[in-house]
Amino acid sequence: MDCVGIIGYGHMGSMLVNGFLASGALRVDEVVVASRSRESRDACAGAWPGIGIAATNRELARRCRTIILAVRPREIRGVLNEIVSVMDGDEQIVSLAAGISLDDLEGLFPGSVTRVVPTVTSAVGQGTTLICHGRQVGMHDTLRVEGLFSSIGDVVLVGEDDLPAATILSSCGPGLFAAIIDELAGATARASGLPPDRALMLATETVAATAAYLRETGEAPGDLIERVATGGGVTEAGVQRLRERLPGVFDEAVAAMLQRYGAVGK
Ligand SMILES: NC(=O)c1ccc[n+]([C@@H]2O[C@H](COP(=O)([O-])OP(=O)(O)OC[C@H]3O[C@@H](n4cnc5c(N)ncnc54)[C@H](OP(=O)(O)O)[C@@H]3O)[C@@H](O)[C@H]2O)c1
């Protein structure tokens, strides 16, 4: 009954299973997985011999006290309605679903509920998982969930009102930065004889090194720019173009993401 159950063995569900087990936060006999398709359940059993596989979501709910919902937002209501009748009320529900509020979740399961927003970079033990606990989450469940997710990266507690904005940065962020790396490498390769794969490698390494530098030195991005973009130099020519165009582009991108976030799960 102290097992951690994960419903949905897709991108996020499989990443969590891999992360919790590879980090040693959980043993295979402490995890039970359920997923809609036989293929997903077989893939999980094949990847982690000895892991618990539940044929149905209800079977998982009978076996686990901590139940992580790693299904798409539109599936959350159906899955919770399906399992709630076999739960005894003292379980903890951990939902990954964007746009499904704590109130929505507590309306379906009037107990301990937590929203968690992981990030794809947790697959390499990097990045921030956002955590937002509901009103009824006790100390034991708080520590249990925060401990689990800190095994796959950093954990930051946020209020629900801040979740959309924080999600854009921590969870959508890898997609945004990947787009920037792609554009920068592509533009450099198009404008030169540099092979695209070499340009991509250099751009990727530079982004990782820049993030490491800012994190380790605590320097503000503006100060780093001043250090690199000397007056009349090469970097300054590029930064100037970006400063002219990027604020408008990013304002539009953030507005579009916040609007879409509000519509998810409705
Ligand atoms: N992708 C991200 O970067 C990211 C980041 C933060 C949060 N999230 C959230 O994480 C959740 C999962 O996203 P994802 O990208 O992992 O989606 P996904 O790859 O589509 O995985 C969802 C899985 O849920 C399973 N499933 C669907 N309906 C089910 C049901 N009724 N019972 C049991 N299993 C069911 C599917 O299983 P089968 O394959 O077996 O059919 C599928 O593999 C979403 O709510 C999303 O908002 C995602």
PDBQT file of the ligand as one rigid body, heavy atoms in Angstrom, charges set to zero:
ROOT
HETATM    1  N1  LIG A 301       5.531  16.531 -22.168  1.00  0.00    +0.000 N 
HETATM    2  C1  LIG A 301       5.948  17.462 -21.308  1.00  0.00    +0.000 C 
HETATM    3  O1  LIG A 301       7.024  18.121 -21.465  1.00  0.00    +0.000 OA
HETATM    4  C2  LIG A 301       5.151  17.763 -20.052  1.00  0.00    +0.000 A 
HETATM    5  C3  LIG A 301       5.704  18.605 -19.086  1.00  0.00    +0.000 A 
HETATM    6  C4  LIG A 301       5.004  18.842 -17.918  1.00  0.00    +0.000 A 
HETATM    7  C5  LIG A 301       3.760  18.244 -17.727  1.00  0.00    +0.000 A 
HETATM    8  N2  LIG A 301       3.220  17.438 -18.698  1.00  0.00    +0.000 N 
HETATM    9  C6  LIG A 301       1.918  16.823 -18.445  1.00  0.00    +0.000 C 
HETATM   10  O2  LIG A 301       2.139  15.417 -18.297  1.00  0.00    +0.000 OA
HETATM   11  C7  LIG A 301       0.973  14.708 -18.699  1.00  0.00    +0.000 C 
HETATM   12  C8  LIG A 301       1.401  13.584 -19.636  1.00  0.00    +0.000 C 
HETATM   13  O3  LIG A 301       2.011  14.160 -20.786  1.00  0.00    +0.000 OA
HETATM   14  P1  LIG A 301       2.855  13.265 -21.790  1.00  0.00    +0.000 P 
HETATM   15  O4  LIG A 301       3.615  14.211 -22.635  1.00  0.00    +0.000 OA
HETATM   16  O5  LIG A 301       3.557  12.188 -21.053  1.00  0.00    +0.000 OA
HETATM   17  O6  LIG A 301       1.643  12.604 -22.641  1.00  0.00    +0.000 OA
HETATM   18  P2  LIG A 301       1.687  11.251 -23.484  1.00  0.00    +0.000 P 
HETATM   19  O7  LIG A 301       3.054  10.968 -23.975  1.00  0.00    +0.000 OA
HETATM   20  O8  LIG A 301       0.559  11.323 -24.458  1.00  0.00    +0.000 OA
HETATM   21  O9  LIG A 301       1.367  10.127 -22.405  1.00  0.00    +0.000 OA
HETATM   22  C9  LIG A 301       0.103   9.955 -21.843  1.00  0.00    +0.000 C 
HETATM   23  C10 LIG A 301      -0.068   8.484 -21.575  1.00  0.00    +0.000 C 
HETATM   24  O10 LIG A 301      -1.290   8.344 -20.875  1.00  0.00    +0.000 OA
HETATM   25  C11 LIG A 301      -1.807   7.060 -21.191  1.00  0.00    +0.000 C 
HETATM   26  N3  LIG A 301      -3.255   7.091 -21.031  1.00  0.00    +0.000 N 
HETATM   27  C12 LIG A 301      -4.154   7.834 -21.721  1.00  0.00    +0.000 A 
HETATM   28  N4  LIG A 301      -5.387   7.621 -21.257  1.00  0.00    +0.000 NA
HETATM   29  C13 LIG A 301      -5.260   6.734 -20.240  1.00  0.00    +0.000 A 
HETATM   30  C14 LIG A 301      -6.171   6.115 -19.376  1.00  0.00    +0.000 A 
HETATM   31  N5  LIG A 301      -7.487   6.377 -19.440  1.00  0.00    +0.000 N 
HETATM   32  N6  LIG A 301      -5.704   5.257 -18.452  1.00  0.00    +0.000 NA
HETATM   33  C15 LIG A 301      -4.378   4.973 -18.366  1.00  0.00    +0.000 A 
HETATM   34  N7  LIG A 301      -3.455   5.517 -19.187  1.00  0.00    +0.000 NA
HETATM   35  C16 LIG A 301      -3.892   6.386 -20.111  1.00  0.00    +0.000 A 
HETATM   36  C17 LIG A 301      -1.413   6.794 -22.609  1.00  0.00    +0.000 C 
HETATM   37  O11 LIG A 301      -1.138   5.440 -22.576  1.00  0.00    +0.000 OA
HETATM   38  P3  LIG A 301      -0.985   4.418 -23.804  1.00  0.00    +0.000 P 
HETATM   39  O12 LIG A 301       0.247   4.860 -24.535  1.00  0.00    +0.000 OA
HETATM   40  O13 LIG A 301      -0.819   3.150 -23.094  1.00  0.00    +0.000 OA
HETATM   41  O14 LIG A 301      -2.224   4.536 -24.638  1.00  0.00    +0.000 OA
HETATM   42  C18 LIG A 301      -0.179   7.643 -22.840  1.00  0.00    +0.000 C 
HETATM   43  O15 LIG A 301       0.988   6.886 -22.964  1.00  0.00    +0.000 OA
HETATM   44  C19 LIG A 301       0.030  15.732 -19.334  1.00  0.00    +0.000 C 
HETATM   45  O16 LIG A 301      -1.018  16.008 -18.450  1.00  0.00    +0.000 OA
HETATM   46  C20 LIG A 301       0.884  16.963 -19.558  1.00  0.00    +0.000 C 
HETATM   47  O17 LIG A 301       0.111  18.150 -19.395  1.00  0.00    +0.000 OA
HETATM   48  C21 LIG A 301       3.909  17.163 -19.836  1.00  0.00    +0.000 A 
ENDROOT
TORSDOF 0
